[in-house]
Amino acid sequence: MYYVPIPYKLKSECKRMACDLSKVGERERLKPRREPYWNRLRGGCFVGFRPSARGGAGSWVARAYDEDSGSYRHKALGDFGDISGKDRFTAAKKDAEVFAEQVETGGVAEAKLETVGDACRVYAETSPDAEGRFKRYVYGDQLAKVRLDKLRKRHLIDWRARLEATPAQISRRKKGEKRIRERAPATINRDMAVLRAALTKVIAPGTPKTEAAWQEALRAIPNADRQRTLYLDRAQRRALLDLIELEAAPFVEALCLLPLRPGAIAALTVADFDTRTKELTIGKDKTGKLRRIQVPEKAAALLSAQSENKLPAAALFMRTNGKPWDKNSWKVPIGAAAKAADLPVGVTAYTLRHSTITDLVQAGLPLLTIAQISGTSAEMIERHYGHLASEAAVAALSQLAL
């Protein structure tokens, strides 16, 4: 069974380290890598060291948790090359603690926001889904260079026209003809929603029916959202798993056991799962907010198996080439297995999420709890699955008949 998510504010703050950065000898034995080696100084405060690949002194980094944004902030501290090696940790530790105090008290100055692109980059820091859309449709567009104080409705009307004229690519194969289709209204709404949210964070909506009313150009297309009606029952999901290629089997099984977005499962690391408490931390997701859930025995066994012999920062579900799964790599084996199992046309990774949520609703789990587990709003669950809850209620009420 599923449990109500445990209230949780911070992601696991430090991966267990095998080195002590205060010791010169241990720092000198560290292998160069992009990710710093971290030592935890206190809750939400870390000092990191990045060895030099060219034999230099290496560089130090501070990391502090910002409760307002729900994410960590970083600051480069330099190499402290003008002081002795044994004193560098002390100096870096002191600067890291000062930085953490500034972050905690709101004393760190935010980057100056001047353009639409600036506003999008700041918003994207806490929304991975938004970052992907901005990269595709905003950063490379002329709209990104428009100053916020000069933004007018016509700028966004023109941008929206360009967005709607951009076909959606349904095949990303490197070789062969690329397949495209007309962009769906629901997709356009999602692309506009993140831009509207980013701009609302930094500028107020203009007076309605004026050129300053920039928000009017980003109004959603009505009745564009369609319910995900393709549902696979347990037997069909079992058939899919039986025919999925071996490499993708653990990832697809996780999709069948947990009502999470495929991207959220693909982004999980070994450190996100606590094998002792059977608790899973979902960090990188559409909402950008951390949440923690307790998983049932079968899911826990799967996650534990995927954790074996991996470093804390490694992807929990890893492909044979060492890379995590993404939408371009998981759709091929899922599509092939669905065809081999003679499942309905249109089965995708999201079909499995929809199917697991449907089962939870029909099982009578409160909609709010389902929303918390799956990382969406209760309103969204009510909109797409409320009719199932009503049917379950009618069935329950029928048992009262005398």
Residue, then its C-alpha position, 0 to 999 in steps of 0.5 A: m500500500y501507499y502512505v501519505p508523504i512524510p513532511y519534508k523540507l530539505k533534500s538529503e543534505c550531504k552524500r557520505m564522503a570518504c575523505d576529510l578535506s581538512k587534511v592536505g594529504e587526503r586532498e592531494r589523493l583526490k582525483p580531478r572531477r567536475e563535481p566538488y568533493w563536499n564536507r558538511l559543516r552544519g545543516g544546509c552548509f557545505v564546503g567543497f573542493r575541486p582538485s585541479a587537473r593540471g596540478g594546481a592548488g585546486s579550487w574551493v566552493a561553498r554550498a548553502y540551502d535557500e529555503d525561499s527557493g527550495s534549492y541550494r545556492h553555490k559560490a566559488l571561493g577561489d584557490f587560496g593559493d596565497i596561504s599554506g596548504k594546511d590553512r586553506f580548509t580553515a579559510a574556505k570553511k570560514d568563507a563558506e559559513v559566511f556565505a551560508e549565513q547570508v543565504e539564510t538571512g536573505g543577504v545575498a544579492e540576486a542577479k539583476l533582471e533586465t530582460v525576458g531571458d533573465a526572468c526565465r533563467v531565474y524561474a528555471e532554477t526551481s523548475p526543470d520542466a520550464e528550463g527545457r521549454f525555455k531552451r527550445y522556445v525562448y532563449g534563442d528567440q528575439l523575445a529573450k532580449v526584450r527588456l522587462d520594462k519595455l515588454r508589451k503585448r505585441h512582443l508576446i503576440d508575435w512570439r506566440a505566433r512563432l510558437e504556434a507555427t513551430p511544428a512538434q517533432i515526434s522523431r529525434r533520430k539522428k539518421g533518416e527523415k525527421r517526423i513532425r506534426e502540427r503543435a497541439p493546443a495543449t502543448i502550446n498552453r504548457d509552453m505559454a504557462v511557464l513563460r507566463a509564470a516566469l514573467t508574473k514573478v517579476i512584473a505585474p500584469g498590465t491594465p486589461k485591453t491595453e498594450a501594456a496588458w502583456q498577460e492577455a497574449l498568453r491566455a490559454i487555448p480553451n478546452a485544449d487539455r484532453q484526459r489521458t484515456l489510454y489505460l492499461d490494466r495489470a495484465q497488460r502492464r505485466a505483458l509489457l514488462d514480460l516483453i520489454e528489453l532487459e536493459a529497460a526492464p527495471f526502469v519500466e517496472a518502476l513506472c508500473l509500481l510508482p505513479l511518478r513522471p518518467g522524467a522524475i524516475a529517470a532523475l533519481t540518484v542512489a542517494d535519493f533512496d533510503t534503504r533502511t526506512k524505504e523512503l524515496t526523495i523526489g527532487k527533480d520533477k515538473t513542480g521543482k519541489l522536493r517531496r518524500i514518500q514511503v514506498p511499498e515492499k516490492a518497489a523498495a526491493l526494486l530500488s534497493a537492487q538498483s542501488e547496489n554497487k553504485l556511488p551515491a551520485a549515480a543514476l538509480f536507473m542506469r542504461t548499459n552505457g552508463k547514462p540515465w534514461d531520457k524520453n528519447s531512449w525510453k520510448v523506443p523499447i516501450g514502443a517495441a514491447a507494446k507492439a509485441a504485446d499487441l497493446p493499444v496504439g499510443v502506449t507511452a511511458y506516461t500511459l503507465r503513470h496514468s494507469t497507476i494513478t487510475d488504480l489508486v483512485q479506484a482503490g479509494l485512496p484520497l485524491l489529495t494523497i494521490a496528488q501528493i504522491s504523484g507530484t501534482s495538484a489536487e485540482m489536476i487529479e480532480r479534473h482528470y480522475g474525479h469521475l472515477a472517484s465518483e463511480a467508486a463512491v456510488a459503488a460504496l453507497s450502493q452497499l448501504a441498500l437494505 
